[in-house]
Amino acid sequence: MPLIATFLCFTLLFSTAFVRVSIRDGCGTNAQVISEKTPTHDNNEIKFVTSSCPGFAALRNTTTTPSTAHRFVCDTTVTTSLPADCEALTDALEGLSGEIVSPPQTVTQVTNGTCFYDYTNFNTVQYDVCFPDFDGLAQCILANCFTRTTPATTA
């Protein structure tokens, strides 16, 4: 499955122990889809699938001192999407209004079918993430997780 990056974004709880386990493995074998929605922006469908991750409780028990940093992680163990596909998804996210509701111990996959972003909440509290903030993290992924094949242009 093509996957550009997995990014971890949460406020109160982050540990390097989480990075050693893939999101899908850490989520656990009994993960269940708890919500799905597919908004459209400029004729582009964006699918949001939130799954419960009971395995995150075990990961939380292995943590070190909590951090207040927001982080993202480039997952280089999987096939990557084309940068243009992820730019299209990021642009579409920028045009959405509202927020992503991330219940405790869940992962929300955001995709346009060819690019995937995972928003992971390891914590025990819900996060409400505004789309501009989510889009900002997607911009960080585009800037840091892809090897550019053409020089960046400047104005």
FENRABEL-V18274 format. One record per run of one state. SS is the DSSP state (alpha for helix, beta for strand, coil for the rest). FROM is the first residue (numbers start at 1). TO is the last residue. If there is no record, write none. Layout:
ss:SS from:FROM to:TO
ss:SS from:FROM to:TO
//
This chain:
ss:coil from:1 to:4
ss:beta from:5 to:8
ss:coil from:9 to:15
ss:alpha from:16 to:19
ss:coil from:20 to:22
ss:alpha from:23 to:27
ss:coil from:28 to:32
ss:beta from:33 to:41
ss:coil from:42 to:43
ss:beta from:44 to:52
ss:coil from:53 to:55
ss:alpha from:56 to:60
ss:coil from:61 to:72
ss:beta from:73 to:73
ss:coil from:74 to:82
ss:alpha from:83 to:94
ss:coil from:95 to:98
ss:beta from:99 to:102
ss:coil from:103 to:105
ss:beta from:106 to:111
ss:coil from:112 to:115
ss:beta from:116 to:121
ss:coil from:122 to:126
ss:beta from:127 to:130
ss:alpha from:131 to:145
ss:coil from:146 to:155
//
